[in-house]
Amino acid sequence: MKTLAVALTLTISAVSMAHADATITIKGDERCITSDGVPNHSYGPFRARASLETQNHSFCVDATPIRTGTVTRNVQTSGVSLAGIPFRPGTAE
């Protein structure tokens, strides 16, 4: 239970600090998130010779999604954090 409490605390802290170089805007019927891909919290350690560099992320999704009952599979990016960091299952990011 202690591990869960620590994980929840860290998650809440990360969400409350979400003010990195990311913007969230509504364009028509899309919600767009742009960011430099750099977290607004400490990160690492990385494997040898790995580094973190700014990137140019832009994600647009439906601003008013509806549940369809269909699951979309095999997507490269499954979500984006409030700080603009993409969630990419199956990668080492």
C-alpha positions as CSV (number, residue, x, y, z in Angstrom):
1,M,0.0,0.0,0.0
2,K,2.9,2.3,0.7
3,T,4.1,1.9,-2.9
4,L,0.7,2.8,-4.2
5,A,0.6,6.0,-2.0
6,V,4.0,7.1,-3.3
7,A,3.0,6.4,-6.9
8,L,-0.2,8.4,-6.5
9,T,1.6,11.3,-4.8
10,L,4.2,11.4,-7.6
11,T,1.4,11.3,-10.2
12,I,-0.6,14.1,-8.6
13,S,2.6,16.2,-8.2
14,A,3.5,15.7,-11.9
15,V,0.0,16.7,-13.0
16,S,-0.1,19.8,-10.8
17,M,3.3,21.0,-12.2
18,A,2.2,20.5,-15.8
19,H,3.3,23.8,-17.3
20,A,6.1,22.8,-19.6
21,D,6.5,24.2,-23.1
22,A,3.1,22.8,-24.2
23,T,0.0,24.5,-25.4
24,I,-3.5,23.1,-25.7
25,T,-5.9,24.8,-28.1
26,I,-9.2,24.2,-29.7
27,K,-9.2,24.5,-33.5
28,G,-12.7,24.0,-35.0
29,D,-13.8,20.6,-33.7
30,E,-10.3,19.5,-32.8
31,R,-8.2,19.8,-29.5
32,C,-4.6,20.3,-30.5
33,I,-1.6,19.8,-28.2
34,T,1.8,21.1,-29.2
35,S,5.0,20.7,-27.2
36,D,8.8,20.5,-27.2
37,G,8.6,17.0,-25.8
38,V,10.7,17.8,-22.7
39,P,9.2,16.9,-19.3
40,N,8.7,19.6,-16.7
41,H,10.1,17.4,-14.0
42,S,13.4,15.5,-13.3
43,Y,14.0,12.5,-15.6
44,G,16.6,9.8,-16.3
45,P,18.9,8.1,-15.8
46,F,19.2,7.0,-19.4
47,R,21.2,4.2,-21.0
48,A,24.7,5.0,-22.1
49,R,25.0,7.7,-24.8
50,A,21.2,8.4,-24.7
51,S,20.2,12.0,-24.4
52,L,17.0,14.1,-24.3
53,E,16.5,16.7,-27.0
54,T,13.7,19.1,-27.7
55,Q,11.3,17.9,-30.4
56,N,8.4,19.4,-32.3
57,H,5.3,17.5,-31.3
58,S,1.8,18.3,-32.5
59,F,-1.2,16.1,-31.8
60,C,-4.8,16.9,-32.8
61,V,-7.8,14.8,-31.6
62,D,-11.6,15.2,-31.7
63,A,-12.6,17.9,-29.1
64,T,-15.8,16.1,-28.4
65,P,-15.1,12.4,-28.6
66,I,-17.9,9.9,-28.3
67,R,-17.8,6.3,-27.3
68,T,-18.3,4.0,-30.3
69,G,-17.8,0.6,-28.7
70,T,-14.8,0.0,-31.0
71,V,-11.3,-0.3,-29.8
72,T,-8.5,1.1,-32.0
73,R,-5.5,-1.1,-32.0
74,N,-1.9,-0.8,-33.2
75,V,-1.6,3.0,-32.6
76,Q,1.9,4.5,-32.2
77,T,0.8,7.2,-29.8
78,S,-1.9,6.2,-27.3
79,G,-2.1,9.6,-25.4
80,V,-0.4,12.8,-24.5
81,S,0.4,14.1,-21.0
82,L,-0.6,17.5,-19.8
83,A,3.1,18.5,-20.3
84,G,2.9,17.4,-23.9
85,I,4.9,14.2,-23.6
86,P,3.5,11.4,-25.9
87,F,2.6,8.0,-24.4
88,R,4.1,5.4,-26.8
89,P,3.6,1.8,-25.7
90,G,6.2,-0.6,-26.8
91,T,9.0,1.9,-27.1
92,A,11.8,2.8,-24.7
93,E,10.7,6.4,-24.3
